[in-house]
């Protein structure tokens, strides 16, 4: 049984020469009776958008003045924004406030395909939808039927996407202004930075507000993440159409752009101007690499597994092999990550860090020692030949523990499975 029921009356056309109000009233009464005490959220969308036809001309129906309809409407939550995008996004917020996932949509048959197209854009696989035809009447022509749409054309889909994008662009930022952390080690021929959690439109608490990754397990759809990314690109000054994220596998594969893209990889390198590459982070370290001599750059995602597998030096070695970079020229900046104050591993997993250097582990004799993945990353980079003064892992906000600072950063350790994501990014200016 659905947790939420949505009744779509958006753009419903009624024949006002008939007793259409009473027919609609009976329909809504029947729906309310059928779902009484079952759903946690019962909502009507678009009741103020209903139009009536009189002698071939359309105008808005005064539904509230019709007998019995106004008291019934009070039994439902009602959402009537000017656009479908605004209405559905408002409903999504209400559903998310109640943490609901199972949704029944009662929709006129001719609008079902259109409704599904909007839902595909605004919701993720976290939600389970079922659809039921809205039967206002089956006789006397009281419902003005429209032609049923079975497919959405490419042109119509583009219209839907534009409507959604326009609406999302109109939304105010949440939780403060957009903030980017940069490193003085990286020269001005590069655009780079590390994001924090403020300045976006994501409203779900653990994703709010500048979440930059969407997945089937989270409630933030790609369109919201893309709007956050657009705002970042405008602020930082890079081309959002040439933006590439790593495809995390918690390993050490590196994609050298221009060569065949692996199915998954935790590092990217490029020497193409104007292309921005980014590493995800939400406790794991987003690493940024820059070679101002050969004008090449890269990023890597380094969690505890990737750290031990050597993803940092794998990215360095890719830059050396592909672009002729020299070890003494490569700069590496470690973005915000979880600190040894908050990150533990079972004793058997902690052994590898202890063997790398005892300073990487605190309370080693405990069942779950505390691990310093930042110190381990610096040690591995220095062992690989990166000059110590070309590594930045402290200063400014870069060394703040992501788990300890919920006002600034997302954290998997702190927030659980529905965590938000920040990024480290870099590009060579055009």
C-alpha positions in Angstrom: 0.0 0.0 0.0 1.3 3.4 -0.9 2.6 5.8 1.8 1.6 8.8 -0.3 -1.2 9.4 -2.8 -1.1 12.2 -5.4 -4.2 13.2 -7.4 -3.3 15.1 -10.6 -6.0 17.6 -11.5 -3.5 19.8 -13.4 -5.0 21.2 -16.6 -8.2 19.1 -16.1 -10.9 20.3 -18.6 -14.5 20.0 -17.4 -17.7 20.6 -19.4 -19.4 23.3 -17.4 -22.7 22.8 -19.1 -23.1 19.6 -17.2 -23.0 18.9 -13.4 -19.2 18.6 -13.4 -18.7 19.9 -9.9 -20.8 17.2 -8.4 -19.0 14.6 -10.5 -15.6 15.8 -9.4 -16.8 15.9 -5.8 -18.0 12.2 -6.0 -14.6 11.2 -7.5 -12.6 12.9 -4.8 -14.9 11.5 -2.1 -14.4 8.0 -3.5 -10.6 8.4 -3.5 -10.6 9.8 0.0 -12.8 6.9 1.2 -10.7 4.3 -0.5 -7.5 5.6 1.0 -8.8 6.8 4.3 -6.4 6.2 7.2 -4.0 4.4 4.9 -1.6 6.9 3.3 0.5 9.2 5.4 0.2 11.9 2.7 -2.8 12.6 0.5 -2.4 15.4 -1.9 -4.2 17.1 -4.8 -2.0 18.8 -7.4 -3.3 21.6 -9.7 -6.9 22.1 -8.5 -6.7 25.8 -9.3 -5.5 25.0 -12.9 -8.8 23.3 -13.8 -10.5 24.9 -16.7 -14.1 24.8 -17.9 -15.5 24.9 -21.4 -18.5 27.1 -22.2 -19.5 27.2 -25.8 -16.0 26.3 -27.0 -14.3 28.9 -24.7 -12.2 28.0 -21.7 -12.0 29.8 -18.3 -11.0 28.8 -14.7 -13.6 27.0 -12.7 -14.7 28.4 -9.3 -14.4 25.1 -7.6 -14.2 26.5 -4.1 -17.7 27.9 -4.4 -19.3 24.7 -5.6 -21.4 22.8 -3.2 -19.4 20.5 -0.8 -16.1 20.8 -2.7 -14.4 23.3 -0.4 -14.8 21.3 2.8 -13.5 18.2 0.9 -10.5 20.1 -0.4 -9.6 20.8 3.2 -9.2 17.1 3.8 -6.4 17.0 1.2 -3.1 18.8 1.0 -3.3 21.0 -2.1 -0.4 22.2 -4.3 -1.2 24.5 -7.2 1.9 26.2 -8.6 1.9 27.7 -12.1 4.1 25.0 -13.6 4.3 21.2 -13.4 7.9 21.4 -12.3 7.2 23.7 -9.4 4.2 21.7 -8.3 5.9 18.3 -8.4 9.1 19.6 -6.7 7.0 21.1 -3.9 5.2 17.8 -3.5 8.6 16.0 -3.4 9.7 18.3 -0.6 6.5 17.4 1.4 7.1 13.7 0.7 10.7 13.9 1.8 9.8 15.8 5.0 7.8 12.7 5.9 10.5 10.3 4.7 8.1 8.5 2.4 9.1 6.4 -0.6 6.0 4.5 -1.9 3.8 6.8 -4.0 0.6 6.2 -5.9 -0.2 8.8 -8.6 -3.9 9.0 -9.7 -3.7 10.8 -13.0 -5.9 11.2 -16.2 -4.9 8.6 -18.7 -3.9 11.2 -21.3 -1.4 12.7 -18.8 0.2 9.5 -17.5 3.2 9.5 -19.9 3.8 13.2 -19.3 3.7 12.7 -15.6 6.2 9.9 -15.8 8.5 12.1 -17.8 8.5 14.7 -15.0 8.9 12.1 -12.3 11.9 10.5 -14.1 13.7 13.9 -13.9 12.7 14.9 -10.4 12.9 11.7 -8.4 15.4 8.9 -8.0 15.2 5.1 -7.6 14.7 5.6 -3.8 11.0 6.2 -4.7 8.5 3.5 -5.9 5.7 4.8 -8.0 2.4 3.1 -9.1 -0.1 4.8 -11.4 -3.9 4.7 -11.5 -6.2 6.3 -14.0 -8.3 9.2 -12.7 -11.9 8.3 -13.5 -13.9 11.6 -13.2 -16.8 10.2 -15.1 -17.6 7.6 -17.7 -20.8 9.1 -19.0 -22.6 12.3 -20.1 -19.4 13.9 -21.3 -18.8 15.6 -18.0 -15.0 15.2 -18.4 -13.6 16.8 -21.5 -11.3 14.1 -22.8 -7.9 14.9 -24.3 -5.9 12.8 -26.7 -3.8 10.3 -24.8 -0.1 10.7 -25.2 1.8 7.4 -25.3 5.3 8.6 -26.1 7.2 11.8 -25.3 9.0 13.2 -28.3 12.6 14.5 -28.0 11.3 18.0 -28.4 8.7 17.6 -25.6 11.4 16.1 -23.4 13.6 19.0 -24.0 10.7 21.3 -23.1 10.2 19.4 -19.8 13.9 19.6 -19.0 14.0 23.4 -19.7 10.9 23.9 -17.5 12.6 22.0 -14.6 16.0 23.8 -15.1 14.3 27.2 -15.2 12.4 26.5 -12.0 15.5 25.1 -10.2 17.5 28.1 -11.2 14.9 30.4 -9.6 15.4 28.7 -6.2 17.4 30.6 -3.5 20.6 29.1 -2.0 20.3 27.3 1.3 22.5 27.3 4.4 24.6 30.3 3.4 26.6 31.4 0.4 28.7 29.2 -1.9 32.2 28.7 -0.5 35.3 27.3 -2.3 38.6 26.5 -0.5 41.7 27.0 -2.6 45.4 26.4 -2.1 48.2 29.0 -2.5 50.5 26.2 -3.8 48.6 25.9 -7.1 49.4 28.8 -9.5 47.0 30.9 -11.4 47.2 29.0 -14.7 44.9 26.5 -13.0 41.3 26.9 -11.8 40.9 24.7 -8.7 39.1 24.4 -5.4 37.4 22.2 -2.8 33.7 22.7 -2.2 31.9 22.9 1.1 28.3 22.1 1.9 26.8 25.7 1.6 25.4 27.6 -1.3 23.2 25.0 -3.1 19.6 24.0 -3.4 19.6 20.5 -1.9 17.1 20.6 1.0 17.2 17.1 2.5 19.2 17.6 5.8 22.1 15.2 5.2 22.4 16.5 1.6 21.8 20.2 2.3 22.7 22.3 0.6 25.5 21.8 -1.9 25.4 18.1 -2.6 27.3 17.3 -5.8 26.5 13.7 -6.4 23.3 11.8 -7.2 22.8 8.0 -6.9 20.0 5.5 -6.9 20.4 5.4 -3.1 19.9 9.1 -2.5 16.9 11.4 -2.7 18.7 14.2 -4.6 18.0 13.8 -8.4 20.6 14.5 -11.1 18.8 17.8 -12.0 19.3 19.2 -8.5 23.0 18.1 -8.5 23.4 19.6 -12.0 22.0 22.9 -10.8 24.4 22.9 -7.9 27.2 22.2 -10.3 26.1 25.0 -12.6 26.3 27.5 -9.7 29.7 26.2 -8.8 30.9 26.6 -12.4 29.6 30.2 -12.5 31.4 31.1 -9.3 34.7 29.2 -10.0 34.8 30.1 -13.7 34.9 26.8 -15.5 32.9 25.3 -18.3 30.2 23.0 -16.9 29.9 21.3 -20.3 33.4 20.1 -20.0 33.2 18.6 -16.5 34.2 15.0 -15.6 33.9 13.2 -12.2 35.8 10.1 -11.2 33.8 6.9 -11.2 34.7 5.6 -7.7 35.8 2.0 -7.1 37.9 2.6 -4.0 40.9 1.3 -5.9 43.8 2.7 -7.9 42.7 2.8 -11.6 43.5 6.1 -13.4 41.8 7.4 -16.5 44.2 9.3 -18.8 41.7 11.5 -20.7 42.0 11.0 -24.4 42.4 7.3 -23.9 39.7 4.7 -23.5 37.7 5.4 -20.4 37.6 2.5 -17.9 34.4 1.3 -16.3 35.5 2.7 -13.0 38.5 4.7 -11.8 39.6 6.7 -8.8 41.9 9.1 -10.7 41.8 11.3 -13.8 44.6 13.2 -15.5 44.5 15.7 -18.4 46.5 18.3 -20.2 43.6 19.7 -22.2 42.8 23.3 -21.5 39.3 24.1 -20.3 38.5 20.6 -19.1 37.6 20.3 -15.4 38.2 17.1 -13.6 36.8 16.4 -10.1 37.2 13.9 -7.3 34.4 13.1 -4.9 34.8 13.2 -1.1 32.7 12.8 2.0 35.4 11.6 4.4 37.6 10.1 1.7 40.3 12.5 0.5 39.7 14.4 -2.8 43.3 14.9 -4.1 44.2 17.6 -6.6 47.5 17.4 -8.7 49.1 20.2 -10.7 52.2 20.4 -12.9 52.7 24.1 -13.9 55.8 23.2 -16.0 54.2 20.7 -18.3 50.7 22.2 -17.8 49.0 19.1 -16.7 46.7 18.3 -13.9 44.7 15.5 -12.2 42.5 14.4 -9.3 42.1 11.3 -7.2 39.7 9.9 -4.7 41.5 8.3 -1.8 39.7 6.4 0.9 41.5 4.1 3.2 41.5 1.3 0.6 42.6 3.5 -2.2 45.3 5.0 0.1 46.8 1.6 0.7 46.5 0.6 -3.0 48.5 3.7 -3.9 46.0 5.7 -5.9 47.9 9.0 -5.2 51.1 7.8 -6.7 49.3 6.0 -9.5 47.9 9.4 -10.5 51.4 11.0 -10.3 52.9 8.1 -12.3 50.2 8.6 -15.0 51.2 12.3 -15.3 54.9 11.4 -15.6 54.3 8.7 -18.2 51.7 10.6 -20.3 52.9 14.2 -20.1 56.5 14.0 -19.2 56.0 15.5 -15.8 58.9 15.5 -13.3 58.4 14.5 -9.7 59.9 17.8 -8.4 57.3 19.8 -10.4 54.1 18.1 -9.3 52.1 19.8 -6.6 49.6 17.8 -4.6 46.8 19.2 -2.4 44.8 17.1 0.0 41.2 18.3 0.3 39.1 18.0 3.5 38.6 14.5 4.8 37.8 12.6 8.0 40.5 12.9 10.6 42.1 10.4 13.0 39.7 11.8 15.7 36.7 10.1 14.0 37.8 7.3 11.7 38.4 3.8 12.9 39.1 0.4 11.3 39.2 -3.1 12.7 42.6 -4.1 14.1 43.4 -6.4 11.1 42.8 -3.6 8.6 44.7 -1.1 10.8 47.8 -3.3 10.6 48.6 -2.1 7.1 48.6 1.5 8.2 50.7 0.7 11.2 53.2 -1.1 9.0 53.4 1.9 6.8 54.2 4.1 9.8 53.1 3.8 13.4 52.2 7.5 13.4 49.3 6.7 11.1 47.5 4.8 13.9 46.2 5.8 17.3 45.4 3.3 20.0 46.8 0.5 18.0 46.1 -2.1 20.7 42.4 -1.4 20.8 39.9 -3.5 18.8 39.2 -0.6 16.4 42.2 1.7 16.2 41.9 5.3 14.9 43.5 5.8 11.4 45.1 8.9 9.9 44.6 8.5 6.2 46.0 12.0 5.5 49.3 11.2 7.2 49.5 7.9 5.3 48.9 9.8 2.0 51.7 12.3 2.7 54.1 9.4 3.6 53.3 7.5 0.4 53.7 10.7 -1.7 57.0 11.5 -0.2 58.2 7.9 -0.5 57.2 8.2 -4.2 59.4 11.2 -4.7 57.0 14.2 -4.3 58.8 17.0 -2.6 57.5 17.6 1.0 57.0 21.3 0.4 54.9 20.5 -2.7 52.3 18.7 -0.6 49.6 20.7 1.2 47.6 18.8 3.8 47.3 21.4 6.4 46.5 25.2 6.7 43.2 27.0 6.1 40.2 24.7 6.2 41.8 21.8 4.3 42.8 19.9 7.5 39.4 20.2 9.2 37.8 16.8 9.9 34.7 16.4 7.8 32.9 14.4 10.5 33.6 17.0 13.2 32.4 20.0 11.1 28.7 19.5 10.0 28.4 23.2 9.3 31.1 23.0 6.6 31.3 19.4 5.2 29.4 16.3 4.3 30.4 13.1 6.1 29.5 9.4 5.5 30.9 8.5 9.0 28.6 11.1 10.6 25.5 11.0 8.4 25.1 7.4 7.4 24.0 6.1 4.0 22.2 9.2 2.8 25.2 11.4 2.9 26.0 14.4 0.7 29.2 14.8 -1.3 31.7 17.6 -1.8 34.4 17.6 -4.5 37.9 18.7 -5.3 38.3 20.0 -8.9 41.0 21.5 -11.2 41.3 22.6 -14.8 43.9 24.4 -17.0 42.7 27.8 -17.9 42.0 28.4 -21.6 
